[in-house]
């Protein structure tokens, strides 16, 4: 029996729930010039660039009111929800801060050495010539969480009003134009009741709105559906990355990537991904594993595969004598060029960064694309404000399509898709594409919806190492390491169907790196007693939403993550 998550859609109607006209009385609305949603590289670069332009246009700045630019961030601070592999091309940073010396950048310096290994098992790592997409000489190792805090400080210095702990809940649309966003309520109980500290959300009205929410953006998804911005585009695809920060006694002198084990190469399992190990100064390294979310074995767990990787001779040698000091998880858009929306704007609106699939997965790059896109949005909006109308923001689209974002994404447009044929066949086709500059094999290799891939209950979980609290860790201790401080009585922000097939429930339980979902104990007892249950046995999955680190994987695989209360979720420091 074929069981695919897409057959069990969550109880969500975006057009009715998350798009509406303004509802606050006019005298209670928050009026700003430009509203930017998301305190990541795209949103912060947009805010800084816009203030740079307004500095030379004082009359225009004055016409935008007391708050010419407002940035709305759902985390405790900008940076709290940011996680990335962490290698940045410097092009956008140089453009945004042309007078800043590289020694002042919030990075761990440029990459000088690198090594790629094919893992042929726990005790064998075969060094390979570095493929062109993995060559990072001159790029900078960063903590994107620290980068966010740095950019936030620069934005506030420039006059941006940064509003943290505020989730964007609704897109405000009136007469076919985006008018701003409505923030989410605060202080509701588990069943939605108003507590003593209840604060209703507010309508934030703006002449232009930029959605730079990052991966799986809530309002971005609503906007794409409402304005039909992806008409004709392929569906987005996603990968899940789990990352740890380690203090180590001996410095790592190079960037390391691995492929192969612990993933299985057979097309039956559709396991695509690999690991990264990056130096963070003299005493820390970042270590992560990334896997495509179109895998089929419901017992596969990215978190546990990362723990398994650490038992290898190669990785254990790097971490030996160290201790884990940070952990996090996040989805990454991997659909590439074909999954980018057909249109990146609507009247009064621009979409930038990960929400528009601006990530080059073969090259593991997205930070500089996000910053470039944010700056392009600022420049297009500035030109439109000078004409006193933001109805037509097509200049933003023109800037993106004429930039390195479009050029790089198009060159790698067909390199992710062939891996559904297995590691070796996919690798061969991807190498031909790389050697030919993306021209061969020709054509359009379509992407697919990850939730449309059927799943089965395999035995991958039988090989995961038991957590020892020193080298390998369980999921709950990892959530603690993320700084997650969501209250236990917060409303549930996760939407999934009740009573789903056991195969789907098992997949969600294993997929989640934060142990949010669990198959009930009585069902597990039945499985143990009966030697298994039919994969289509209906199960009412248990949810612990306070564990959630908002990685977005559930949205990619058949459920839906909606915004929690502002300030909830992780509080990443070094990811």
N, C-alpha and C positions, 0 to 999 in steps of 0.2 A: 504493500500500500504506500502510495506517495503522500508524504505529509510535508507541506511547505508553510512557513509562517504567514505568507501573504494571504492564505486562505482563512486566517483568523484575525481580521483587522481589529484595531482597538476602537473603543466607543468614542470617536472624536469627529466633530464636524467643524473644520477650521473656519469655513466661511461664516458660520453662525456664531461660534464661540469667540474667535480671536480676531475678527475684523468687524469694526463698527464705526459709526460717526462719533464725534465727541459727545460725551454725556454730561460732563460737569457744566454748571452754569458759567457763563462767560467770565464773571468776576472771580471765579474760583479756579480757573485754568492757569497753568504755568506757561507763560509765553516766553519763548526763546527764539533766537534767530535761526540757528541750525541745531537739530538734535542728532546726536551720534549714539547709536546703541551698540555697546561693546567696547571694553577697555583692553583690547588686544592690539597687536601691531597695526592692523588696518585702521581701527577706530582712532587710535592715538596719533598715528601719522596723519590721518585726515584732519584731526583737530588742530595739531601743531601747524600743519601747512596752511590751513584756513586762517589761523591767527596771524601767520607770517604775511599772508596776502592782505588781510584787513588792516594790518599795521600801516600799510602804505595807502590805505583808502579810509581815512578817519570818518568822512561823512557817511560812507556806507556802513561802517562799523557802528556809528551812532544810531543809524536808522534801524539797526537790528535790536535795539533796546538794551536794557541793563545786562542781559546775558546773551551776547552775540553767538556764543557756541557753548552748548551743554553736552557733556558726555555721560551717558547712563550706563552703569556697570552693575551686574547682579551679584558679583562677589563682594567679599568684605572690603577689598581694595582692588584696583587694577593690578592684575598679576595673580590674584588668588585662584583663578580658574584656568590659568595658562599652563600648558604642558606641551612640549615639543621634543623631538629627537635632539635638536639643538645645534645645528650647523647653519649659519646664515651667510648668504652672499652679501657683500658689503655695499652693493650698488645703491640701494634705496637709502641706507643710512648716510652715505656720502652726499646724496642729493638733498636729504632733509637737513643735514647739519654740515654744510660745506666748509665751515670754518673750524670745526671741531677736530682736534688731533686724535689719531687712532688710539693713543695712549689713554684718552679720556673715555673711550667707548666702554659700555658695560658688558664686556665680553671676557673670555679667558684666553684671548689672543688668537692669532691665525693658525690654521693647520699647517704643520711642517712635514709630518710623516703620516703615512696611512698604510693599512694592510687589510686585505680581504682574505677570508678563509672559507673553504668548503669543509663543513663539519661532516666527517664520515663516521660519526659515532662519538661516544663519550670520551674516548681517549685518543682520537685522531683528528687533527685539524690540518688540512692541506692548504698551504699558502698559494694564492692565485695572483696572476698579474691583475693589477687594479683596473677594472672595466671603466671606460670613460665616464659613465654616469656617477661613479663613486669617487672620482678624483676631486678632492676638495682643497688642494694646495692654494693658500691665500684666503680661503673662506674662514669665518670666525666661529669658534665654539661659544655658544651662549646658553644661559638659563633664560628661557623665554619668560618665566615668571619674574625674574629680576629685571629683564628688559622692559617688561610692562610697567614695573614700578619706576624705573628710570624715565621712561617716556611720559608717564603720568606726571612726574615732577616737572618735566620740561613743559608739558601742556599747561599745568597750573601756573607756572612762571609766566607763560605767555598770555594768561587771562582766561583760559578755559575753565568753565564751572564743571567740576567733576562730581557726580552724584553717585557714590557707591551704595551697595546694599539695596539696589532698586532693580527689580526684575521687570523687563518689558513684557507685558502680558497681552495687550491688544494693539493691533495696528489701526490707527484712526484714519478712515477714508471718508471723504465727503465730496459728492459731485465728481467722482472718478479721480480724485487727487488725494495723495497721502497728506494728511494734515499734522501728523505726529504720532505719538504712541501713548498708551495708557499703562502706567506702572501697576504692579500687582499689589493686592492687599497685604497687610502685615497683621500679625496677632490673631490669627484664626486657629481654632482647635482642630483636633483630629477629624471631626465630622463637619468642619467648616463653620462652626459656631464662632461668634465674636467673643474674644477673651477681653479681660480688663484693659489690656494694652493695645487693643485693636486700632489700626490706622488704615483707612481706605486708600486705595490707589488714587492717582491723580492723572488728569489729562495733561500731557506735555505737548503744547501746540507749537509748530515750527514752520518756517517758510520752506525748509527742505529737511529731509530725514535721510540719514545714512545707516543702513543695517550692516554692521560689521561684527556680528555676534559670534563668529567662529563656526566650528563644526556643528552640524545639526541645529542651526539657529532656529529658534521657535518662530519668531516673527518673519524671518527670511522664508521659511517654508510656507507660512500663511500668505506672504506677499506673492511668492512664485505661483501658488495655486490660484489666488484671487485674480491676479492680473494675467494669468496664463503665460508667464515669462519663459517657460520651458517647452512651449509648443514645438514639437519636432525634435527636441533634444533627447538623447538617451537618458535612462534613469541614472541617478547618482549611485556610485558604489562607495563602500567604506572599508576601512581597515581599523583594527583596534590595536592600540599600543599600550603596553604596561611598562612602567619605568621605575627604576630605583636609583637613589643617590647613595653612594658609599664613601665613607672616609677610609682611606687606604694608607698604609705606612710607606709605600714606595710609589713614586710618581709614575704615571703612564705617559709615555713620550710620543704616542701616536693615536690616531683615530683607527678604530677597528670595526669592521663589519663581518658578519658571518652569514652563511646561507646553508641550507641542508638540514641535517639533524639539529633539533629533535623533530622537525617536520617530516612527514611521510611523503615520498615523491609521487606516489600513485595518483592517477587522475580520479580514482574512486573517491578519494578523500578531499580533493581540491584544496589542499593546504598550501597557501602561498604566503611568503613572508621571510623574515630574517631578523637578526639582532644588530644592535649597535653598542659600542663601548667608546665613550668620549672622555678625554681628560678635562677636568675642571680645576685648573691650577695644579699645585704641587701635591695636594693632599686629598683630592676628591676625584671620583669618576662617576659618570652617569652611564647606566646600563639599562637597555630596554629591549623588548621583543615586540615586533609588529606582525600582525597576521590579517589576511583578508577575511572579511566576514561572509564570504560565500562558501565556507567550508561545510562539510556534510555530516561529520560524526558529531552527534549531540553531546558526547562526553569530552569533546575537545575544550580546553581551557587555556587561554593565552597567559593568564597569571601563573598557572601551574607549569606550563611549558617554559616560562622564564625561570622558574625555580629549578626545573630539570636541567636547563642550560647551564646554570651555575654549578652543577655537579661535574661539569666537564673539566678535564685537565687544563685547558686553555683559560677558561674564565675563573676557575678556582684559584689558579696561579695569580691572576690579577687582583683578586679580592682577598687573598690570604692575609690574615692578621687584621683585617678591617672590620668595620661595622656599618650596618645600614642606618642612614639618617633621614631618608625621605622616600616616598613612594607616591605614585599617581597613575592614572589611566585616562585615556582620551581616544575618541575616534578620529580618523583622518580621512578626508575625502580622497578617493583613489580612482574615480571614474575618468578624471583627466579632461582632455579637450572636448570629447563628445558629450560629456555630462554637464558641461558648463551651460547655464541658462542661455537660450537664444537671445534674450534681451536682458541687460543688466540694470535697467532703469524702468521707472514708471513715472507719471507726473508727480513731482515732489519727492522722488525716491531714487537712491542709488544702493546697490548691493555690492559689497566688496569682501575679498578675502576667502576664507575657507567656505563660507556659506554659498559662494558661487563656484565651488569646486576648483579654486585656484591653487592647486597643489600638483606638483610634478613628481609623481610617485617613483618613476624610474631613477630620478636624481635625488629623491628624498628632500625636496626643497619646497617651501611655501612661505616662509617668513618674509622674504624680500618681495615676493609677489603681492602679499597682503599690504605691505607698506606702500609699494608703488600704486596699487589700486586705490588705497585710501587717499594718497596725494592727488591722484587723477580726479577722484570724486570732489576733493576740496577745490581744485582748479575749475572744474566744470560748474560747480555750484556758485563759486565766486563770480564767474562770467555771467551766469544766469541772474544772480542777484543784482548785478550792475544793470541788467535789462529789466529789472523789476518783475520777473516772472520765472518761476522754476517749473513751469508746466512741461517744458521740453529740456530734458537733461541728456539728450542723445550725444552731446559732446563727450560725456564720460565714456560712453560705449566706444566712440571713435578713438579715444585716447588708449583704452585698454587694447582694442583690436590692432592698433598700430604700434604696440609696445613689445618688449621682450616677453611679457606674459603670454601674449598670443603666439609669438614666434616659437618659444620654448615648448608651450603646451601642444602646439600643432605637430612639432617634430616628434614628440613622444606619444602621439595620439593613440597608437595601436599597440603599445608595449606592455600594458598590464593585462589585456584581455586574453592573450594566448595561454596564460598559465592555468586556465581551467582545463587544459589538456594534460596537466601534470607538469612537474618541475622541469624535466629534461626537454620535452617537446616545447614547452613555453619558453624555456631559456634559449633554445636554438632559434626560435622565431624572433624573440626579442633581440638577440645578438645580430641577426640579419638586419633588423630594422635600425639598430644603432649604427652598424657599419655603413648603411646606405643613407644615413641622415633622415631616417623615417620614411623613405620612399618605397622600400621593398620589405615584405610583400605589400602591394598597393591596396587601396580600397578603404572601406570603413568597417573596422571590426567593432561591432556593436557591444555596448556594455549591457549588463542585466541588473535587475533589482535583486539585491542580496536576499531579500525576504522571499523571492520566488524560487530559491534553490531548495529542493527537498532535503530533509534530514532523516537520519536513522540513528538508532542507539547502538554504538559500537563499544569498543573496549579500551579506548585511549586512556581513560582514567586509571586503568590498572597499573600504569607505569610511572605515575607521578610520585616524586619523592615525598616522604613524610616530613612535615615541617619540624625543624629542630630549633628554631628561634635564633640561630646563629648565622647559618648560610641560607637556609630555606625558611620561608615564612607562610603562615596561613593568611587567608583573606581578611579576617577581622583585625588582626594586628596591623595589617597593611592599611586598612581604612583609618586606623588610629594615627598611623604615620603620615597620613595625608593632611592632618589638621582639621578633619571634618568635625564640625560642631553643630550639626543639624539637631534640633530638639526632637525628642522621641514622640512628642504629641503634635508634631506639625502635620498639616493635611497631606494626604497622599497625592504626589504630583505625577504618578506613573499610571498610564492607562494601558491595560491589557484585557483581553477577553477572559471571562471566567470559564472554567471547564474546557481546557484545551487538551489535545492528545498528549499522552505521556512523552512521546518523542520531542514534542515542542517544549513541554515543561522542563524536561531534562536538559535540552539545549540552553534554555534561558538560565537555568540554575548554574550550569557550568560556564557559560559565556561570561556572566557578570563577574568582574574582578573584585566586586565589593560585597558579595554575598547578600544581595538584595532579595533574590528569589530562591525559594526552596520548595522542593516536592515534599508534601506532608509526610511526617514520620509513619503514619498508618499505611500510606501507600508503599513506602520503602519496606515496611514490615511484610506486606503482602508479597512484594517482589522477592524478598529473602526466603519467605516460606514456600512460595510457589516456583522458585527458580526463574522468576521473570514474569512480566505481564505483557499483554499485547501492546504494541506501540501506539495504537489508536485508543487505548483506554483513556477515558476523560479524567482529568485531574484539575482540581481547583488549587492553583499555585498560591503559596503564601508569600507575602511581600513585606519587607522591612524597609520602607522608603527612607528612614533616617540614615541608613548606611550609604545611600547613593552618593557617588562622587560626580554625577552628571556627565559621564563619559559619552553618552549618546548611543551606545551599542543597541539598546532596546529599540530605539527608533529605527535603526537599520534593519532589525531582524523581527519586525512584525508588531511591535508595541509602539508606544508613544511617550516620550518624555515631555512634560509640560513644565513651565517655570515654577520652581519652588519659591518659597518666600525669599526675598532679597537678603543676602548675607549668609544664606544656608550653603551647604556643600563644602568642598575642600577649601583649605587656605594654604595653597602651595607656596613654598618659599624659594626652592632651588630647582624646580623641575624645568 
